Structures are given as C-alpha cells and as structure tokens.
Amino acid sequence: MPRFDPLKSVSASVVLSYLMQGYDTPSAIAKQMHKTSENVIEHLRKLIWADIVAKSKKEGKIQHYIINWEILFKNALPTILSPITEFSSAQKGKEQKSFWINWTRLLDLNSDPTFFVQFKIYCINHVSNELILNYTTQQRTFKDEMIHYGYWLILNKDRALKAIPSLKQFYDIYEFQRSKCIKKIIPFPR
C-alpha cells in the first residue's frame, strides 16, 4: 500500500505554511484557516507521521509544534530536482528511484548548508505566503511549490549559482539530460 504524502495535500500544506509563519499551536493555525482545531490536529498528525513536524513544548493543555527542516528538505529535494528527469522520461519505477538516490549522493546537496539555508529562506518567504494567499482559489500544495522552485533554479541559473555554488553539478546533469533528449527527438545531421 502506498504511503500517504502529506505534502501533496492542500490542507496539510497550508498547515505547514502557517507553522513556517510562526503559528505553532493548533488553535492559532485553526483561527487563521477558519477551520476547527480538530481539523488542524488531524493534518498535524499526518505531518508528524511523515516526520516533517514534531511536537514541541507543552504549556498546560496547549501543545506547540515545530518543523523538522532536515526531513522536509530531504523529502523536497527530489521534487526540486525533478526538472532533470523531465528530459529522461524513459526512467520509470525502481529505475527512477535508484536514479534519484545516485544523483542525490553525487550532488551531496543533503549536506550542503548553503542550499539548506536557501531552501529554508525560500520556504518561509515565498512558499508559505503563496500557499496561504492562494489557499481558497488555487488549491496548490507544497509539492507544487517545490516543482516551481526547481524550474526557478533552471531559469535563474546565474543567480542560483551565486547563492548555491554546489548546484553546478545539478546544472551539468540537467544540460546532459537535455542534450540526450534533443538528440533522440531531432537527430543531428551527419
């Protein structure tokens, strides 16, 4: 049975966004979302189950929650880098999973503190605002925003490389995959 991904859920993504904004109790988040605390607690449980959120301090009956940024980053990284596989659609299932495992090891972006800090800043300043502002109209998820971030990295290569030098390997792989795809579709004249 496939594991539920709370980052593909609109409501769980918005709850996560409010946590990013500093609302750390179910009642505070519920008030902002115009939902019940029970509804928010249900989404927090899903995020806890995925290790993305953890219980923090408890003051009386009020439970506080925190984001596990390392786990969130690890879960988001394949989605952020997904434009690479856009040009290699032949990879499916287990082959695609091993492709991601190998490339993330090679890139070692999981341990790049610069990329991790930039990811946090992007999430807090952009993703959480987008998801909150568009909650009722566009129904976007955290995963949608991470795909958007991946394309932003491709379209803004020079800016991204200044902030995150370790992305050079990401761009090299992207260009290599893109060139393989172009050769298959449009054979070069001999």
Z-matrix of the N, CA and C atoms (Angstrom, degrees):
N
C 1 1.445
C 2 1.534 1 108.82
N 3 1.353 2 117.27 1 130.21
C 4 1.453 3 118.64 2 -177.91
C 5 1.526 4 112.13 3 -67.96
N 6 1.322 5 115.55 4 145.36
C 7 1.449 6 121.76 5 -179.30
C 8 1.536 7 109.55 6 -77.72
N 9 1.316 8 117.08 7 136.28
C 10 1.461 9 122.13 8 178.93
C 11 1.523 10 109.63 9 -68.98
N 12 1.327 11 116.63 10 132.85
C 13 1.460 12 121.54 11 178.34
C 14 1.523 13 108.75 12 -106.87
N 15 1.341 14 117.84 13 105.19
C 16 1.461 15 119.58 14 -178.06
C 17 1.523 16 113.38 15 -64.90
N 18 1.328 17 118.05 16 -18.29
C 19 1.455 18 120.32 17 179.65
C 20 1.531 19 112.12 18 -76.06
N 21 1.347 20 116.37 19 -7.81
C 22 1.464 21 120.68 20 174.15
C 23 1.523 22 111.19 21 -96.65
N 24 1.313 23 116.61 22 0.23
C 25 1.462 24 122.53 23 179.45
C 26 1.524 25 109.41 24 -96.44
N 27 1.324 26 116.30 25 130.11
C 28 1.468 27 120.73 26 -179.29
C 29 1.525 28 110.51 27 -61.85
N 30 1.322 29 117.35 28 -49.49
C 31 1.474 30 120.03 29 -176.64
C 32 1.528 31 111.85 30 -65.66
N 33 1.323 32 117.37 31 -42.90
C 34 1.468 33 119.82 32 178.30
C 35 1.526 34 110.41 33 -64.12
N 36 1.335 35 117.49 34 -36.13
C 37 1.465 36 121.17 35 177.32
C 38 1.524 37 111.50 36 -64.46
N 39 1.331 38 116.39 37 -38.67
C 40 1.467 39 119.98 38 179.33
C 41 1.531 40 110.33 39 -70.98
N 42 1.326 41 117.35 40 -39.25
C 43 1.475 42 120.45 41 175.76
C 44 1.533 43 109.05 42 -59.80
N 45 1.318 44 117.18 43 -45.21
C 46 1.463 45 121.76 44 177.08
C 47 1.533 46 110.66 45 -60.32
N 48 1.312 47 116.77 46 -39.35
C 49 1.467 48 121.15 47 178.81
C 50 1.520 49 111.77 48 -62.60
N 51 1.320 50 116.68 49 -41.40
C 52 1.467 51 119.29 50 178.14
C 53 1.532 52 110.96 51 -67.71
N 54 1.333 53 117.34 52 -33.56
C 55 1.469 54 119.44 53 173.56
C 56 1.531 55 110.04 54 -62.10
N 57 1.335 56 116.25 55 -40.49
C 58 1.463 57 120.34 56 177.89
C 59 1.525 58 111.18 57 -62.93
N 60 1.309 59 116.13 58 -32.04
C 61 1.465 60 121.22 59 -178.82
C 62 1.530 61 112.74 60 -80.33
N 63 1.343 62 116.87 61 -5.71
C 64 1.460 63 120.18 62 176.12
C 65 1.522 64 115.04 63 106.00
N 66 1.321 65 117.68 64 -2.79
C 67 1.463 66 120.46 65 175.04
C 68 1.525 67 106.53 66 -80.77
N 69 1.337 68 117.50 67 112.11
C 70 1.460 69 119.30 68 -171.30
C 71 1.527 70 114.82 69 -116.65
N 72 1.326 71 117.77 70 10.44
C 73 1.470 72 120.33 71 175.84
C 74 1.520 73 109.07 72 -123.02
N 75 1.327 74 117.43 73 150.06
C 76 1.465 75 120.16 74 179.38
C 77 1.532 76 113.29 75 -57.02
N 78 1.328 77 116.66 76 -39.73
C 79 1.469 78 118.82 77 -178.30
C 80 1.534 79 110.99 78 -66.94
N 81 1.323 80 118.66 79 -38.49
C 82 1.467 81 121.66 80 178.48
C 83 1.531 82 110.80 81 -66.10
N 84 1.325 83 116.43 82 -41.89
C 85 1.467 84 120.59 83 178.61
C 86 1.521 85 110.06 84 -67.74
N 87 1.337 86 116.80 85 -43.49
C 88 1.466 87 121.44 86 -179.64
C 89 1.525 88 110.96 87 -60.05
N 90 1.307 89 116.39 88 -40.61
C 91 1.465 90 120.62 89 179.18
C 92 1.530 91 110.38 90 -62.36
N 93 1.318 92 117.39 91 -42.64
C 94 1.465 93 121.82 92 179.70
C 95 1.532 94 112.11 93 -67.43
N 96 1.345 95 116.01 94 -37.05
C 97 1.470 96 120.99 95 -177.73
C 98 1.529 97 113.12 96 -86.43
N 99 1.316 98 116.71 97 -9.12
C 100 1.472 99 121.64 98 -174.59
C 101 1.535 100 110.60 99 59.46
N 102 1.325 101 114.52 100 42.58
C 103 1.474 102 122.87 101 177.68
C 104 1.520 103 107.80 102 -123.93
N 105 1.320 104 115.63 103 176.10
C 106 1.458 105 119.63 104 176.92
C 107 1.532 106 109.57 105 -85.52
N 108 1.317 107 116.09 106 156.79
C 109 1.471 108 120.48 107 177.38
C 110 1.518 109 110.49 108 -61.76
N 111 1.324 110 117.31 109 -36.07
C 112 1.473 111 121.26 110 179.85
C 113 1.532 112 110.67 111 -61.59
N 114 1.337 113 115.90 112 -40.10
C 115 1.457 114 120.63 113 178.74
C 116 1.528 115 109.96 114 -63.27
N 117 1.308 116 117.29 115 -44.73
C 118 1.468 117 121.95 116 179.78
C 119 1.529 118 110.31 117 -65.63
N 120 1.327 119 116.85 118 -41.98
C 121 1.474 120 120.67 119 179.18
C 122 1.525 121 110.68 120 -60.60
N 123 1.322 122 117.51 121 -37.81
C 124 1.470 123 121.00 122 177.90
C 125 1.536 124 110.40 123 -60.83
N 126 1.324 125 117.26 124 -43.72
C 127 1.471 126 120.45 125 178.79
C 128 1.522 127 111.20 126 -70.36
N 129 1.317 128 117.27 127 -35.32
C 130 1.469 129 120.27 128 175.60
C 131 1.521 130 110.53 129 -63.35
N 132 1.334 131 117.00 130 -38.29
C 133 1.481 132 120.07 131 177.30
C 134 1.525 133 110.95 132 -60.98
N 135 1.329 134 116.27 133 -41.26
C 136 1.474 135 120.19 134 178.56
C 137 1.529 136 110.29 135 -63.82
N 138 1.327 137 116.20 136 -41.25
C 139 1.466 138 120.10 137 179.11
C 140 1.532 139 111.20 138 -68.84
N 141 1.332 140 116.96 139 -35.38
C 142 1.470 141 121.27 140 175.65
C 143 1.523 142 109.69 141 -66.40
N 144 1.321 143 116.63 142 -42.84
C 145 1.460 144 121.70 143 179.88
C 146 1.530 145 110.78 144 -58.66
N 147 1.338 146 116.51 145 -33.95
C 148 1.465 147 121.00 146 178.69
C 149 1.532 148 111.81 147 -87.22
N 150 1.336 149 117.47 148 4.76
C 151 1.470 150 124.12 149 -179.80
C 152 1.526 151 113.63 150 65.10
N 153 1.319 152 118.50 151 15.77
C 154 1.461 153 122.45 152 -179.76
C 155 1.521 154 110.25 153 -82.57
N 156 1.322 155 116.12 154 -30.16
C 157 1.467 156 122.75 155 -179.94
C 158 1.530 157 107.31 156 -126.44
N 159 1.321 158 115.26 157 149.08
C 160 1.471 159 120.59 158 177.47
C 161 1.523 160 108.97 159 -134.15
N 162 1.335 161 114.58 160 154.70
C 163 1.461 162 118.89 161 173.72
C 164 1.517 163 108.33 162 -71.72
N 165 1.322 164 114.82 163 140.72
C 166 1.458 165 120.97 164 178.94
C 167 1.520 166 107.77 165 -110.78
N 168 1.303 167 117.09 166 -142.30
C 169 1.464 168 121.14 167 -178.61
C 170 1.534 169 110.89 168 -68.02
N 171 1.315 170 114.19 169 157.59
C 172 1.461 171 120.71 170 176.74
C 173 1.525 172 107.43 171 -124.46
N 174 1.321 173 115.33 172 125.05
C 175 1.464 174 121.56 173 178.61
C 176 1.522 175 108.19 174 -112.68
N 177 1.325 176 115.87 175 102.21
C 178 1.463 177 119.69 176 -175.70
C 179 1.518 178 109.51 177 66.26
N 180 1.335 179 117.00 178 -120.30
C 181 1.468 180 121.33 179 177.19
C 182 1.529 181 112.51 180 -94.30
N 183 1.328 182 116.94 181 -2.90
C 184 1.466 183 120.91 182 -175.37
C 185 1.525 184 110.65 183 -91.95
N 186 1.333 185 115.21 184 117.89
C 187 1.463 186 122.43 185 179.11
C 188 1.529 187 109.24 186 -94.83
N 189 1.333 188 116.71 187 130.79
C 190 1.460 189 122.03 188 175.74
C 191 1.527 190 108.66 189 -102.17
N 192 1.343 191 116.09 190 153.37
C 193 1.457 192 122.27 191 -178.53
C 194 1.524 193 109.78 192 -128.08
N 195 1.337 194 116.08 193 152.86
C 196 1.463 195 121.64 194 176.71
C 197 1.526 196 109.01 195 -132.95
N 198 1.330 197 115.05 196 157.55
C 199 1.468 198 121.35 197 177.58
C 200 1.519 199 108.63 198 -89.56
N 201 1.324 200 116.14 199 135.42
C 202 1.456 201 121.73 200 172.26
C 203 1.533 202 105.72 201 -90.35
N 204 1.325 203 116.11 202 90.23
C 205 1.462 204 121.56 203 -173.10
C 206 1.524 205 112.89 204 -61.53
N 207 1.330 206 117.64 205 -35.18
C 208 1.467 207 120.09 206 -179.21
C 209 1.529 208 111.02 207 -63.07
N 210 1.324 209 116.56 208 -44.42
C 211 1.473 210 120.63 209 179.44
C 212 1.525 211 110.30 210 -68.77
N 213 1.325 212 116.99 211 -41.44
C 214 1.465 213 120.47 212 178.33
C 215 1.523 214 110.01 213 -59.81
N 216 1.327 215 116.98 214 -44.16
C 217 1.462 216 121.96 215 179.16
C 218 1.529 217 110.54 216 -62.36
N 219 1.317 218 116.04 217 -45.81
C 220 1.472 219 120.75 218 -179.75
C 221 1.533 220 110.80 219 -61.11
N 222 1.332 221 116.97 220 -40.35
C 223 1.471 222 120.98 221 178.64
C 224 1.521 223 112.14 222 -70.78
N 225 1.324 224 116.98 223 -33.10
C 226 1.461 225 120.75 224 -175.91
C 227 1.525 226 113.04 225 -82.92
N 228 1.319 227 117.42 226 -24.57
C 229 1.462 228 121.07 227 -173.45
C 230 1.536 229 113.84 228 -55.75
N 231 1.334 230 120.82 229 -48.31
C 232 1.471 231 118.49 230 178.15
C 233 1.526 232 112.93 231 -60.23
N 234 1.322 233 117.42 232 -33.88
C 235 1.461 234 120.59 233 178.96
C 236 1.523 235 110.41 234 -70.63
N 237 1.332 236 116.44 235 -41.61
C 238 1.465 237 120.26 236 178.33
C 239 1.528 238 110.19 237 -60.76
N 240 1.321 239 116.34 238 -40.75
C 241 1.462 240 121.08 239 -177.35
C 242 1.525 241 113.09 240 -86.95
N 243 1.317 242 118.38 241 4.18
C 244 1.463 243 121.80 242 -175.66
C 245 1.528 244 115.18 243 -59.85
N 246 1.340 245 120.94 244 -25.37
C 247 1.473 246 117.55 245 175.94
C 248 1.518 247 113.78 246 -58.05
N 249 1.329 248 118.27 247 -22.52
C 250 1.471 249 120.26 248 176.64
C 251 1.524 250 109.53 249 -60.87
N 252 1.322 251 117.32 250 -45.64
C 253 1.464 252 119.71 251 -175.94
C 254 1.514 253 112.63 252 -77.96
N 255 1.304 254 117.38 253 -9.40
C 256 1.467 255 119.57 254 177.16
C 257 1.518 256 110.29 255 -57.45
N 258 1.326 257 116.27 256 -32.29
C 259 1.458 258 121.10 257 -177.74
C 260 1.522 259 113.19 258 -96.05
N 261 1.320 260 117.30 259 6.64
C 262 1.463 261 119.38 260 176.87
C 263 1.522 262 108.45 261 -135.09
N 264 1.320 263 115.47 262 61.59
C 265 1.466 264 120.71 263 -173.98
C 266 1.522 265 113.19 264 -69.71
N 267 1.330 266 117.89 265 -6.77
C 268 1.459 267 120.32 266 177.98
C 269 1.518 268 111.92 267 -68.75
N 270 1.325 269 117.26 268 -20.12
C 271 1.458 270 120.29 269 -177.06
C 272 1.523 271 109.96 270 -82.27
N 273 1.300 272 116.18 271 120.68
C 274 1.464 273 121.51 272 -178.10
C 275 1.525 274 110.29 273 -130.19
N 276 1.318 275 115.68 274 156.32
C 277 1.458 276 123.33 275 170.89
C 278 1.511 277 115.49 276 52.76
N 279 1.357 278 115.35 277 -125.77
C 280 1.464 279 120.98 278 -176.84
C 281 1.520 280 111.62 279 -61.20
N 282 1.336 281 115.85 280 -36.39
C 283 1.459 282 120.23 281 -179.74
C 284 1.532 283 110.14 282 -62.46
N 285 1.345 284 116.49 283 -41.43
C 286 1.463 285 120.35 284 179.50
C 287 1.532 286 110.56 285 -68.34
N 288 1.348 287 116.82 286 -38.43
C 289 1.462 288 120.24 287 179.39
C 290 1.531 289 110.15 288 -63.04
N 291 1.333 290 117.00 289 -45.15
C 292 1.465 291 118.87 290 179.60
C 293 1.527 292 110.34 291 -67.17
N 294 1.332 293 116.50 292 -32.18
C 295 1.462 294 121.07 293 175.45
C 296 1.529 295 109.78 294 -57.79
N 297 1.350 296 116.37 295 -46.19
C 298 1.473 297 120.26 296 -179.55
C 299 1.515 298 111.80 297 -67.02
N 300 1.310 299 116.44 298 -42.38
C 301 1.470 300 119.52 299 -179.62
C 302 1.525 301 109.96 300 -60.78
N 303 1.336 302 116.79 301 -45.26
C 304 1.462 303 120.55 302 -178.98
C 305 1.526 304 111.94 303 -65.52
N 306 1.331 305 117.27 304 -43.81
C 307 1.465 306 119.30 305 -177.75
C 308 1.518 307 111.33 306 -69.95
N 309 1.316 308 118.89 307 -38.55
C 310 1.470 309 118.47 308 179.40
C 311 1.519 310 110.69 309 -68.47
N 312 1.333 311 117.78 310 -30.83
C 313 1.473 312 119.77 311 174.17
C 314 1.525 313 110.02 312 -67.44
N 315 1.333 314 115.67 313 -45.09
C 316 1.455 315 120.28 314 -179.40
C 317 1.526 316 110.55 315 -62.38
N 318 1.328 317 116.54 316 -47.98
C 319 1.462 318 120.54 317 -178.23
C 320 1.516 319 111.38 318 -69.95
N 321 1.335 320 116.27 319 -30.49
C 322 1.456 321 122.13 320 -178.90
C 323 1.526 322 112.19 321 52.91
N 324 1.347 323 115.62 322 36.55
C 325 1.461 324 120.02 323 -179.91
C 326 1.523 325 111.16 324 -73.15
N 327 1.333 326 116.53 325 -21.35
C 328 1.465 327 119.12 326 177.45
C 329 1.524 328 111.65 327 -59.62
N 330 1.332 329 116.53 328 -31.00
C 331 1.462 330 118.98 329 -176.86
C 332 1.528 331 112.38 330 -105.18
N 333 1.336 332 116.95 331 8.54
C 334 1.465 333 120.25 332 179.39
C 335 1.526 334 109.35 333 -83.70
N 336 1.329 335 118.25 334 107.11
C 337 1.468 336 119.78 335 -177.02
C 338 1.525 337 112.89 336 -63.57
N 339 1.341 338 117.32 337 -30.81
C 340 1.462 339 120.03 338 -179.79
C 341 1.517 340 110.40 339 -66.44
N 342 1.342 341 116.78 340 -47.23
C 343 1.462 342 120.54 341 -179.89
C 344 1.529 343 110.16 342 -64.70
N 345 1.319 344 116.40 343 -39.57
C 346 1.462 345 120.94 344 179.74
C 347 1.532 346 110.66 345 -61.79
N 348 1.327 347 117.03 346 -45.07
C 349 1.477 348 121.07 347 179.79
C 350 1.525 349 110.21 348 -66.13
N 351 1.333 350 117.57 349 -42.46
C 352 1.467 351 120.51 350 177.99
C 353 1.528 352 111.06 351 -62.43
N 354 1.327 353 116.24 352 -38.42
C 355 1.467 354 121.40 353 177.64
C 356 1.527 355 110.03 354 -61.14
N 357 1.335 356 116.90 355 -47.06
C 358 1.469 357 120.96 356 179.13
C 359 1.525 358 111.49 357 -60.42
N 360 1.317 359 116.00 358 -45.59
C 361 1.470 360 120.34 359 179.87
C 362 1.525 361 110.13 360 -61.76
N 363 1.335 362 116.82 361 -44.26
C 364 1.462 363 121.03 362 179.45
C 365 1.524 364 110.61 363 -61.57
N 366 1.323 365 116.73 364 -44.02
C 367 1.470 366 120.42 365 179.74
C 368 1.523 367 111.37 366 -62.37
N 369 1.318 368 116.90 367 -47.65
C 370 1.459 369 120.64 368 -176.02
C 371 1.523 370 111.24 369 -69.23
N 372 1.329 371 117.54 370 -44.64
C 373 1.461 372 120.48 371 -175.00
C 374 1.516 373 114.50 372 -82.43
N 375 1.316 374 117.56 373 -33.17
C 376 1.461 375 119.05 374 -174.14
C 377 1.527 376 113.54 375 -112.27
N 378 1.320 377 116.85 376 -58.10
C 379 1.467 378 120.99 377 -172.59
C 380 1.522 379 111.32 378 -59.20
N 381 1.325 380 117.36 379 -50.34
C 382 1.460 381 119.05 380 -176.62
C 383 1.528 382 110.73 381 -62.17
N 384 1.327 383 117.82 382 -39.92
C 385 1.468 384 119.97 383 178.23
C 386 1.517 385 111.98 384 -65.42
N 387 1.335 386 117.32 385 -43.41
C 388 1.464 387 121.17 386 179.27
C 389 1.523 388 111.62 387 -61.33
N 390 1.328 389 116.68 388 -47.10
C 391 1.460 390 119.96 389 -177.72
C 392 1.526 391 111.37 390 -66.16
N 393 1.318 392 117.27 391 -38.95
C 394 1.465 393 120.46 392 -179.76
C 395 1.527 394 110.42 393 -70.03
N 396 1.335 395 117.11 394 -45.61
C 397 1.461 396 120.19 395 -177.84
C 398 1.525 397 112.48 396 -66.07
N 399 1.320 398 116.56 397 -34.52
C 400 1.461 399 120.56 398 -175.44
C 401 1.521 400 113.71 399 -102.53
N 402 1.331 401 116.85 400 13.14
C 403 1.474 402 121.51 401 -174.58
C 404 1.520 403 112.00 402 -55.11
N 405 1.307 404 118.29 403 -48.13
C 406 1.468 405 120.39 404 -174.27
C 407 1.518 406 113.04 405 -84.26
N 408 1.343 407 118.20 406 -21.89
C 409 1.462 408 118.73 407 -175.15
C 410 1.522 409 114.42 408 -100.27
N 411 1.333 410 117.88 409 -45.08
C 412 1.462 411 119.20 410 -171.74
C 413 1.523 412 114.66 411 -102.49
N 414 1.318 413 118.25 412 -19.21
C 415 1.465 414 121.52 413 177.75
C 416 1.531 415 112.50 414 53.83
N 417 1.327 416 117.15 415 49.01
C 418 1.460 417 121.60 416 178.15
C 419 1.522 418 109.67 417 -90.18
N 420 1.339 419 115.20 418 155.14
C 421 1.455 420 121.05 419 -179.24
C 422 1.527 421 110.08 420 -112.12
N 423 1.325 422 115.01 421 172.25
C 424 1.460 423 120.68 422 176.97
C 425 1.527 424 109.81 423 -61.75
N 426 1.329 425 117.26 424 -39.79
C 427 1.470 426 121.32 425 178.47
C 428 1.526 427 110.32 426 -60.57
N 429 1.344 428 117.33 427 -42.37
C 430 1.468 429 120.64 428 177.65
C 431 1.526 430 110.65 429 -57.54
N 432 1.318 431 116.12 430 -43.29
C 433 1.465 432 120.77 431 -179.25
C 434 1.528 433 111.49 432 -67.57
N 435 1.327 434 117.92 433 -32.75
C 436 1.467 435 120.38 434 178.84
C 437 1.531 436 110.81 435 -71.02
N 438 1.330 437 117.16 436 -35.67
C 439 1.470 438 120.16 437 174.65
C 440 1.532 439 108.89 438 -63.37
N 441 1.317 440 115.41 439 -43.84
C 442 1.467 441 121.10 440 177.29
C 443 1.536 442 109.93 441 -58.00
N 444 1.325 443 117.48 442 -41.62
C 445 1.466 444 122.55 443 178.93
C 446 1.532 445 110.50 444 -62.93
N 447 1.329 446 117.19 445 -41.53
C 448 1.465 447 121.46 446 177.76
C 449 1.524 448 111.77 447 -59.70
N 450 1.335 449 116.32 448 -44.28
C 451 1.466 450 119.74 449 177.92
C 452 1.527 451 111.28 450 -68.22
N 453 1.333 452 117.08 451 -35.25
C 454 1.460 453 120.25 452 176.69
C 455 1.533 454 109.43 453 -61.17
N 456 1.332 455 116.77 454 -41.16
C 457 1.466 456 120.38 455 179.06
C 458 1.525 457 111.36 456 -61.23
N 459 1.336 458 116.71 457 -37.50
C 460 1.464 459 119.96 458 179.57
C 461 1.532 460 110.62 459 -71.56
N 462 1.315 461 116.64 460 -44.28
C 463 1.468 462 120.55 461 -176.30
C 464 1.529 463 112.87 462 -73.27
N 465 1.310 464 117.30 463 -21.92
C 466 1.469 465 121.91 464 -178.27
C 467 1.526 466 110.65 465 -119.00
N 468 1.327 467 114.94 466 48.73
C 469 1.465 468 121.56 467 -173.88
C 470 1.532 469 112.63 468 -53.39
N 471 1.329 470 118.48 469 -48.50
C 472 1.465 471 120.91 470 -175.94
C 473 1.522 472 111.67 471 -63.42
N 474 1.324 473 117.20 472 -45.00
C 475 1.470 474 120.82 473 178.77
C 476 1.525 475 110.84 474 -64.04
N 477 1.333 476 115.95 475 -42.74
C 478 1.466 477 119.92 476 -178.16
C 479 1.530 478 110.95 477 -65.66
N 480 1.328 479 117.32 478 -41.13
C 481 1.464 480 120.14 479 -179.55
C 482 1.527 481 112.35 480 -66.40
N 483 1.327 482 117.21 481 -32.25
C 484 1.465 483 119.74 482 175.93
C 485 1.526 484 110.29 483 -64.31
N 486 1.326 485 116.09 484 -42.11
C 487 1.465 486 120.26 485 -178.13
C 488 1.522 487 112.39 486 -78.87
N 489 1.340 488 116.84 487 -35.89
C 490 1.462 489 121.58 488 -173.55
C 491 1.534 490 109.37 489 -134.00
N 492 1.337 491 118.59 490 82.76
C 493 1.469 492 121.05 491 -176.31
C 494 1.530 493 114.28 492 -58.42
N 495 1.328 494 118.25 493 -28.90
C 496 1.471 495 119.71 494 -177.65
C 497 1.526 496 112.39 495 -68.64
N 498 1.327 497 118.12 496 -8.28
C 499 1.466 498 120.61 497 177.62
C 500 1.527 499 112.35 498 -74.41
N 501 1.327 500 117.99 499 -5.58
C 502 1.469 501 120.09 500 179.90
C 503 1.529 502 110.46 501 -55.92
N 504 1.332 503 117.12 502 -41.46
C 505 1.468 504 120.03 503 178.06
C 506 1.527 505 110.86 504 -63.27
N 507 1.325 506 117.01 505 -37.88
C 508 1.468 507 121.73 506 177.34
C 509 1.527 508 109.54 507 -58.68
N 510 1.323 509 117.78 508 -46.66
C 511 1.457 510 121.43 509 -179.55
C 512 1.524 511 111.65 510 -67.24
N 513 1.334 512 117.49 511 -37.82
C 514 1.462 513 120.68 512 177.22
C 515 1.518 514 110.90 513 -62.21
N 516 1.330 515 117.01 514 -44.15
C 517 1.464 516 121.20 515 179.02
C 518 1.527 517 110.09 516 -65.46
N 519 1.327 518 115.91 517 -43.15
C 520 1.467 519 120.87 518 178.94
C 521 1.524 520 110.50 519 -57.90
N 522 1.326 521 117.61 520 -47.57
C 523 1.469 522 121.52 521 -179.17
C 524 1.529 523 110.57 522 -64.97
N 525 1.338 524 117.17 523 -39.32
C 526 1.455 525 120.84 524 178.48
C 527 1.537 526 110.55 525 -62.87
N 528 1.337 527 117.24 526 -47.82
C 529 1.467 528 120.98 527 179.88
C 530 1.532 529 110.41 528 -63.09
N 531 1.306 530 116.12 529 -40.71
C 532 1.463 531 121.54 530 -179.69
C 533 1.524 532 110.05 531 -63.60
N 534 1.321 533 117.77 532 -43.27
C 535 1.462 534 120.81 533 -179.18
C 536 1.529 535 110.86 534 -66.97
N 537 1.342 536 118.28 535 -36.38
C 538 1.470 537 121.37 536 176.45
C 539 1.516 538 110.40 537 -61.60
N 540 1.332 539 116.28 538 -41.79
C 541 1.460 540 121.41 539 -178.42
C 542 1.528 541 110.29 540 -67.19
N 543 1.315 542 116.85 541 -43.58
C 544 1.463 543 120.78 542 -178.60
C 545 1.520 544 110.19 543 -63.59
N 546 1.333 545 117.54 544 -38.15
C 547 1.469 546 120.75 545 178.74
C 548 1.520 547 111.44 546 -64.01
N 549 1.352 548 117.27 547 -35.66
C 550 1.461 549 120.54 548 179.83
C 551 1.523 550 110.96 549 -71.17
N 552 1.320 551 117.16 550 -39.52
C 553 1.463 552 120.99 551 -175.76
C 554 1.522 553 110.94 552 -80.05
N 555 1.318 554 117.72 553 -46.26
C 556 1.460 555 122.44 554 -177.37
C 557 1.516 556 108.15 555 -121.41
N 558 1.333 557 117.30 556 93.57
C 559 1.475 558 118.77 557 -179.11
C 560 1.528 559 110.47 558 -61.86
N 561 1.309 560 115.70 559 138.05
C 562 1.450 561 119.92 560 178.78
C 563 1.532 562 109.41 561 -74.24
N 564 1.344 563 116.85 562 139.21
C 565 1.469 564 119.06 563 179.68
C 566 1.522 565 112.00 564 -66.19
N 567 1.314 566 115.73 565 146.00
C 568 1.474 567 119.89 566 -179.26
C 569 1.501 568 110.60 567 -104.09
